[in-house]
Amino acid sequence: MWQSVFDKMVRRLISEGSLEVIFPDGVRHTYGPGGGLSASVHLHSPEVVKALCLRPELALGEGYMDGAITIAGDDIDSLVRMILRNGYANRTPLWARTVDAARFRLGRILQRNDPERSRSNVAHHYDISNDLYRLFLDRDMQYSCAYFTDPEMSLEAAQVAKKAHIAAKLRIEPGMRVLDIGCGWGGMAITLARDWGARVVGVTLSQNQLALARERVAEAGLEDRIDLRLLDYRLLDEPFDRIVSVGMLEHVGLPQFDTYFAKVADLLTPDGVALIHTIGRTGVPMAQSEWINRYIFPGGYVPSLSELAPSIERSGLWNCDLEVLRLHYALTLRHWLARFDENLDTVRKMYDDRFIRMWRYYLTVCYLAFEEQAQAVFQFQLSHKRDAVPLTRDYLYPTPQAQARQAAE
């Protein structure tokens, strides 16, 4: 029965490219007109065929991770890209769309992310092993979208460019108090303190990140300028001249957006500037990937602009600038996956094959979300005053003439 249901479902889905499916009984079917993308998958059990019919997005990730689905050549990219290009979201069975719709409607419950749940969610992903992250991140361990002023630049250079771009938007001056919400392994805090003379308070809920970040701060000799705390941002109650948050808003959850932006407004001084860097959707709101939520980022949610704007408006803050970074995260994720693959021998000494398949699937489907779906990175520049920053973006990209004038002044 389920093989017949699956056959009808895939025939309806694949209208572009070619997909070969090898069923558990050895029967092979080819779907699609051919041309363009092609992929071949082997389904090893009737149970995985049933699961793909009932919860296709979740079952594909689980099946691959568990070895119940084998992709020819381990080519996750071609398979998932083909599914996305064939309009998966609109061509899945009604019951699968109904489940996604229910999950979306229940978002305010599933993502309530109170302090206790937030700590648990963070530990699930970030407290697994600092050594794993060292294998595929840049030297500064920036686990967020880099900024590629040239697509051919190295990951190291692109992460340096990201921090410089953010610092320029923050308009930091020596001695300013800066809050880093979700400070990770301390790279941004160290950069702002060392290179811009800031006094930084960083907060995180990850014990692993905090321990390593404090080591790095001590090694840099910046303990008098950087104060890192294991603390929920909602518990802060002190003024800051600048606030930066990179890659943290995705963990806040839909019910907490009002709280998040209200807290930024409350902590920011009257002349202050905040820079919020987050993954976001350029399309209509939709349910988060069930597989991603279950195995990678529990409680996470990628918001559409229409979901963030009302909370920013209610905070009373001016949105002085909004920049949309397109494809920068796809390039970043491709670098991470390449580095992960280059270090597979080391990873295998730390984790089993199931974990490796899970991690490779995660990195691949994430870069495909930026290349094939309505996903990008937003940078919000917020302040209490409309004139807290220059009126144009010229200050971000100074010409040699402007630099000479500034030097003369």
N, C-alpha and C positions, 0 to 999 in steps of 0.2 A: 504493500500500500504506500509506504512512505517514499519508496523509490519512484513510484509513479507520480506522486505529488511533487517530489523534487524535480523530476524530468519536466513537468509542465511549468514549474516555477522558473527554471533556468531557461527554457525555451522562450518564455515571455521576457526574460531579462536581457539576454544577449542578442542585441540587434546589430552590434558592431564588433568586429574582431572574431576570434575563434577560441573557444574553450573546450578542451577535451576533459571528460570526466571518466575515470575508471572506477566502477562500482565495486562493492565488496565481493560480488560473485564473479568479478573479472570482466563483465560486460563493459564495453567502451562506447560512449556516446560523444559526438562532437556537436557543439552548439555554435550558432552564429554563422554569418555569411563568409567569414574569412577576410583576409586583408587587415592590415594594421596590427594591433596587439594580439598576441596569442599566449595561451598558458595551458598547462595540463596539471590536473590534480588527481590524486588517488585517495578515495574514501575507503578506509579499512574496516569499517564495521557498520551494521545496520543502525546502531545507536547514533552514530554521527550523522547519518543521512537524516534520521528523524529530527535530531537537534537542529540541523541546518534548515529544515522546513519550519520549525517552530520559532527559533530565535537565531536567524541567520548571521547577524553581525557578531553576536556573542559566541555562537558555535564555531564560526570560522576561526576566530582567534584561539579559542580553547582547543579546538581540534588540532590546529597546527602546533600549538604549544605542547599538547599531550602526545603528539605523534600519531593521532588517529587520522590526520590528514597530512599527506605528503605532497609537496609542491615540486614539480619537476624542476631540477636545477636550483632548488631552494629559491626560486624567483618570486618572492613575495610581491615585489614591485609590480611586475606585469599582471599578476592575478588581481591584486586589489585595485590597481589603476584601471584595468578593464571593467571591473565591477562598478567603480565610481563613474566612469565615462558612459556607461550604459544606463545611467539614471537609477542606480540602486534605490535611492530614497523614495522614488515614486513608483517603483515596479515590484517592490516586495509584496508578499501576500498581505491581505487585509489584516489578518490576525497579528502579524509582526508589526505592522504600522500602528495597530491598536495598542499593543504593549508599549511601543515607544511614546505614543501620545499620552498614555497613562503615566509613564515615568516622567514625562515632561510636566504634566499637571501636578504630580506629587513632588516636584522639585523643591518646593519650600519646606517640605518635611524631610526629604532625603538629604538636603544640603543645609540643614539647620546649623551645623557647625558651631555649636557652643564651644567654650574654651576646652572642655575635656575631650570632646570629639575632635576638635582641631588638632590637639596634641597627638591623638591616636592616628589621625590621617597623615600627619607629617612624619611620624615615626615609621609608618608603613613604607614610605618611599625613601626618605632621606636618611634614616638611621640603619640602613642595611650594611653599608661598608664605605668608608671614605676611600679605601684602596680601589674599589671598583670605579668610582667616579674619577679618580686620578688617571685611570687607564684611557679615558676617552675625552675628557675635558681639556681645555687649554691649561697652561701653567698656572694661571690665576684662579682656576676652578670656577669659571663663570658658567653657571648652569641656566642660561637664558639666552635669548636671541642675540646674536652678534650683529654688527653693523658693517655691511660690506660696501665700502665706497668704491670698490672694484671687485667684481665677482671672482676674480682670480687670486685675490689676496689670501694669505694664510689665515687659519682660524685664530692664531695668536694675535695677528695684527687687527683682525676684525673685532675681537673682543676689546682690545685697547681702544679702537675707534668708537665702540659702543659706549664705553665709560667716559671718553672725552666728549662725545656728543651729549650725553646726559649731563655731565658737569657744566658744559656750556649753557645748556638750557636752565640749569639751576642758578647760574650767575653767582657762583660761590666766591666769597671773599675770605681772606685769612681771618681766623678767629670765630667764624660763624658756627653756631650749633646746628648740626645736621642730624636728623633721625633717619636711619635706614630700616624700614619695615621689611622684615624677612631678609636678614643680612647674609644668609647662606654661610659660605666658608670665609667671609670677611674681605673678599677682594675689592668690592666697591668702597667699603669703609677705609681700607688701607690706602686705596688710590686717592680718595678725597682728602684724607688727613695728610698723607705724604706729599702729594703733588699740588694741592690747593690750600693747604693750611687749615682745613676744617677741624672742628672738634666734634667727633661722631659718637652717637649712641646707636648701637645696632641691637635689634631684638629678633629672636628666632625661637621656634618651638622644638628645634632639633638638637638633641644633646650631642650627637656626633658632630654636627656642623659647628656647634658652639665650641666644643673642645679643640677642634683643629683651628678654628678661627682665632681663638685666644692664643694658641701656640704661634700662629703666623704673626699676630700683632706683636707678641713679645720678641720674635725674631727680627721684626722690622724696627724695634725700638720705639714703638708708638703707644705704649701702655698709658702714657700721660695724656694722649689725645683721643684714644678710642676706648669706649666703655661698651662691652658686649654683654647682653643679658639674656637669660632664658626666661622670656616673658611674652605674654600675649599682648599685642599692641593695644587692645581695648583697655588694658589696665594702666596705661601711661597717663600722666597728668602733669606735664611740664612743657614750657614753650620751646619751640624750635624755629630758627630762622629759615631752615630749608628742610624739606622732607622728600626722601626718595624711596620708591618701592618698585623693585624690578622682579617680575615673574612671581609675585605673591598674590595678586588679586584673583588669579585663577583658582586659588584655594579658599577664597572667602565664602563663596556660595551665594546664590541669589537672595536668600533672606537677609543676608548681612551687608548688602551694598549700602543701604542707608546708614547703618552703623559705621561702616568703614569710612565713607566720605565725610560723615559728620565728625568723626574722630580726627581725621586729617585737618578739617577746618578748625576744630577746637585747639589742636596742638600748634597750629601754624601762627606765627606772629603776624601782626597787621600788615607788615611790609614783606612777609615771607613768600616763598615760591615752593611749590611741590611738583614733582615729576613722577607720574604714575605710568609705568611701562607694563603692559599686559597683553597676553593673547586675547584676541577678540574675533567675533564673527562680523563680516560685512554684509551678511544676509539676515534673514528673519531668524528669530530665536528657535532653537530646536533642542531635543534631548541630547545630552552628552552620550558618547559611546559607552554602551553598557560594559564592554570588555575593558576599556580604559578605566572606568570607575571601579570595576571589581578588582583588577589586578595591578594597576599602575597608580592612579590618583583617586583614591576613595574620597568622596565629598567634593571633588573638583567640578568646576563648571566653566566653560568658555562662553562669556556673555556676548550678546549682540550690542551694538552701539545703542540701540533703542532701549536696552535694559539698564545701561549705565547712565545715560543722559538724565533720566528723572532723579536719580540719587545725587548726581552732581548738582543739579538745579536746586534740590531741596537743601543741600549743604550750604548754599549761599555763596559758594566759591565761583570766581570767574574762570571759565575755560579759556585761558589766554591763547592757547595753541593746541591743536590736535594734529599729530602726524601719523600717517598710516604707513608702516613698513611692510612692503610687499615682497615676498619670496626671501627676505633675509633669514627668516627662521628655517625655511627649507634648506638653504645653503648651510646653515649652522648644523642642522640635524644630519645632513649628508656627511659632513665632516665627522660628527660624533660616531655615526655608524661605521665609517671607514676606519676610524681609530679603534673602535670596539672590535671589528673584524681582524685588524692587524694584531690585536692582543688576545686572540681567542685561546691560545695555548695557556696564557696566564689565567684567563677567566675560568678555564676548565679546571684549574687547580683550586678554584674558589667555589664554583657552582656547578650544578649538574646540567645536562643537555636541555632539560625542560626549561630551566631558567634562561639559558642562552637563547633558545628559540623564542621565549617570551620577550626578552629584551630586544632581539633583532626585529621581531614583529612590531613592538612598540615604536622603535625609532623609525621604522619604514612607514608604518601607517600615519605617523605624525608628520613626516615630511610630505607625504602624499596629501594630507589635509590642506597644507599650504599651497601645493602645486595644482590640486584638482578641485578643491572645495572653497567655500567662501570664508577662508580663515586668513587672518593677518595679525599684525601686532600694532596696538595703539599706544601712542605716547601722549598722555594728557599733561599739559602744563597748567597748573592751577594756582590761583592766588586770591586774596581778599580784594585786591585793587586791580582795576583794569589797566593801570599804567605801571604795574610792578616790574614788567619786563619791557624791552624796546618794542616799538610799534611794528617793526618788520623783522623778518628772519635774517637780515643782513649780518647781524652780530654773530650768527652761527657759521657763516661762510665768508669771513673777511677777505677782501681783495688785498694784494700787496700794498696798494695805495692807502687803503683804510688802516692796515697794520702800521704803515709808516706814520700816519697821522696820530694814531694812538700812542706810538712810541714817542713822538714829539711832544704830545701833551703830558 
